[in-house]
C-alpha cells in the first residue's frame, strides 16, 4: 500500500516539472524582464552597450535556455520566487499574506458543500422520483448553469441594496473595533454571501454525484440481500449503502477543493476580499508577472496535490482495488 | 446522470424510450440512418428540444437584432441614461444612455462566437491528439497522455488570465487560449475508443485489404468516436461561454466599448449595488444563464440520443 502511495507521489514529479516548464516558457514571453528599463532606448538611456552586456551576464540572460530554466527552478526550490514588480516585496511573502483569507473562504465553502450535498443527494436517491428528488435534481441542474458572478451581483442587490442586511465588501468593517463575540458576528456577516455563492456551484455538482453514486449502489445485489435478511430500509441504507457510495464521491470531493480555490478568484473580486485570487487579478491588471507566476505555480501544485490525494483515498477506501 | 434526471422529469418518457413505437417496431421496421434515429430519440427529450429552439432563437436574435433595433450598441445618449426597463428600452439603459437590449444582443454575438470557436479548436486538437495516441499506442501514447495530465493539472482560469494579460485581449487570443486549455477530455475520449477498437476484426479486415493507416483512422475508427465527441463538444460550448464571461467580468477579457455579457456585468457592479439599478446586471447574466442551461439540456438530449446502446431498435 505505502508502495503505491510512494510510486504515485513520484509520478507527480514529472507533472510538476512539466508545469514549471510551461510557466517558464510563459515567463520568457513576458515583455520587460529585469532589464526592460535599461534596454528601453526611450528611457533614461544612460546605459552603454558595454554596461548592458555586463548586466546581461550578471543576470545570466546570455545563458542557453535550459541553463536559465535550471537556475530559475533552483531558485524556486530554495524559496526565492522573485520580487513583485509593483511593491518590490518577495512574491512568496505577498502570497503568504493573502492566503489566509482564501483558505477561510474556500474552507467554509467546502464545509457548506459537504453539509448540504450529502443529505440532499442521499435523500434524493433513496426517494427517487419523489417530489423532493424532483426539486433537488432540478435545483442542481439550474445550479451548475448559474454564473457565480451573476448570482453574487443579484445577492448584493437583494441583501445589501434592497434589504440592507449584509455588508457588500471585505471580511470585516474597518471603521469598527469589534471585540470578542461582536467581531465574530461581524466576520460572519461579511462571509455569508461570498461563502454561499462559492458553495452553491460545488453543492450543485456534488449533489448530482452523491445521488448518482447512491442510485448505483442501491441497485446492487448486496442491497437486495441486506433488505432480504430483514434489515429496515434505513438500516440497509446506513450500514451498507453509504460506505459503498462514499468511494466514488470522496474522489470527486478531493477534486472539488482546487475548483473552489480557483472559483474564489471571482468571489474575492466581487466582494473585495483580499485573498490570493484577488491578488492574481490585481497583478494581472498591473502586469506584475512574478506574482502571477507564483500564484499560478501554487494553484497548479494544489491541483496536483489533490489529484494525488483523490487517487490515494480511492485505493484506500475500495478493498477491491489492489495496487502493488 | 442525464438519464436519471430525465426519468424524474417525465416518468412516461421511460416507457416510450424502452418501447419506442409500441408494438409497431416488432413488425418489419424500415432501416433508419444513424442521424434520423438520433433525431427521433432527441425529439423525445422535451427539454432538450425546447432548449434547441431557445438557442436557435437566441442565435437569430443576436444576428439580426443589432441590425433591426433603432439603437447603436455604442451610441451615447445622456438624455436617456439610467432608465429602468420600459417599452422603448426593454432591458433599460446604462449610465451613458446606451440601450441595454442592443448591447446584450451585440455582446451575445461575441459570447456565442467564442463558445463555438473554442469548441472547434478544442475538438481539432483533442481528436488529433487522441487519435494519434490511441492508434499509435506505446511511447507516443504514453508521452501524449502525460501531456494531457499536465494540461489537466493547470488551473485553467489562472493560465487564461495570465496569457490574455501577456498577449492582449483580442478575439483570436482569447479563443485560442481557451481552446488550448479545453481539448483534454476530448483527447481522452477519442483515445479510449481507439484503444478498444484498434484490435477489432473490422480494423484487421481493413488492414489486410491493404488500407493505409490514414484510411483506417479516418474511415473506420473516427466515425466510432463521433457520438461522444459531439456530446463533449456541445457541453464544451457551455464551459467556454462561462469562462469567457468570467474573464470579461474580471476585466481581463474583451475591452470596452465592446459589449460582452461578462463585460456588461462588470460595468454594472456599481450601478446594481450602490444605485439599485438591478436591470443592469440582471439581463446580461440571465442571458449567460439561459444559454448555458439550454446548451446543457441539448448536450443531455444528445447524449441520450446518440448512446450506441440504444441503437438498433
Boltz contact constraints between the chains, C-beta under 6 A:
constraints:
  - contact:
      token1: [A, 15]
      token2: [B, 149]
      max_distance: 6.0
  - contact:
      token1: [A, 15]
      token2: [B, 150]
      max_distance: 6.0
  - contact:
      token1: [A, 15]
      token2: [B, 153]
      max_distance: 6.0
  - contact:
      token1: [A, 18]
      token2: [B, 150]
      max_distance: 6.0
  - contact:
      token1: [A, 29]
      token2: [B, 166]
      max_distance: 6.0
  - contact:
      token1: [A, 129]
      token2: [B, 8]
      max_distance: 6.0
  - contact:
      token1: [A, 133]
      token2: [B, 8]
      max_distance: 6.0
  - contact:
      token1: [A, 134]
      token2: [B, 8]
      max_distance: 6.0
  - contact:
      token1: [A, 137]
      token2: [B, 5]
      max_distance: 6.0
  - contact:
      token1: [A, 137]
      token2: [B, 8]
      max_distance: 6.0
  - contact:
      token1: [A, 145]
      token2: [B, 289]
      max_distance: 6.0
  - contact:
      token1: [A, 145]
      token2: [B, 292]
      max_distance: 6.0
  - contact:
      token1: [A, 145]
      token2: [B, 293]
      max_distance: 6.0
  - contact:
      token1: [A, 145]
      token2: [B, 296]
      max_distance: 6.0
  - contact:
      token1: [A, 146]
      token2: [B, 289]
      max_distance: 6.0
  - contact:
      token1: [A, 147]
      token2: [B, 242]
      max_distance: 6.0
  - contact:
      token1: [A, 147]
      token2: [B, 245]
      max_distance: 6.0
  - contact:
      token1: [A, 147]
      token2: [B, 288]
      max_distance: 6.0
  - contact:
      token1: [A, 149]
      token2: [B, 249]
      max_distance: 6.0
  - contact:
      token1: [A, 150]
      token2: [B, 285]
      max_distance: 6.0
  - contact:
      token1: [A, 153]
      token2: [B, 272]
      max_distance: 6.0
  - contact:
      token1: [A, 153]
      token2: [B, 281]
      max_distance: 6.0
  - contact:
      token1: [A, 156]
      token2: [B, 273]
      max_distance: 6.0
  - contact:
      token1: [A, 157]
      token2: [B, 272]
      max_distance: 6.0
  - contact:
      token1: [A, 157]
      token2: [B, 278]
      max_distance: 6.0
  - contact:
      token1: [A, 161]
      token2: [B, 273]
      max_distance: 6.0
  - contact:
      token1: [A, 161]
      token2: [B, 276]
      max_distance: 6.0
  - contact:
      token1: [A, 168]
      token2: [B, 273]
      max_distance: 6.0
  - contact:
      token1: [A, 208]
      token2: [B, 1]
      max_distance: 6.0
  - contact:
      token1: [A, 212]
      token2: [B, 1]
      max_distance: 6.0
  - contact:
      token1: [A, 262]
      token2: [B, 155]
      max_distance: 6.0
  - contact:
      token1: [A, 262]
      token2: [B, 157]
      max_distance: 6.0
  - contact:
      token1: [A, 266]
      token2: [B, 246]
      max_distance: 6.0
  - contact:
      token1: [A, 269]
      token2: [B, 250]
      max_distance: 6.0
  - contact:
      token1: [A, 281]
      token2: [B, 250]
      max_distance: 6.0
  - contact:
      token1: [A, 284]
      token2: [B, 161]
      max_distance: 6.0
  - contact:
      token1: [A, 284]
      token2: [B, 165]
      max_distance: 6.0
  - contact:
      token1: [A, 284]
      token2: [B, 252]
      max_distance: 6.0
  - contact:
      token1: [A, 292]
      token2: [B, 162]
      max_distance: 6.0
  - contact:
      token1: [A, 296]
      token2: [B, 158]
      max_distance: 6.0
  - contact:
      token1: [A, 299]
      token2: [B, 155]
      max_distance: 6.0
  - contact:
      token1: [A, 299]
      token2: [B, 158]
      max_distance: 6.0
  - contact:
      token1: [A, 300]
      token2: [B, 153]
      max_distance: 6.0
  - contact:
      token1: [A, 300]
      token2: [B, 154]
      max_distance: 6.0
  - contact:
      token1: [A, 300]
      token2: [B, 155]
      max_distance: 6.0
  - contact:
      token1: [A, 303]
      token2: [B, 153]
      max_distance: 6.0
  - contact:
      token1: [A, 303]
      token2: [B, 155]
      max_distance: 6.0
  - contact:
      token1: [A, 304]
      token2: [B, 153]
      max_distance: 6.0
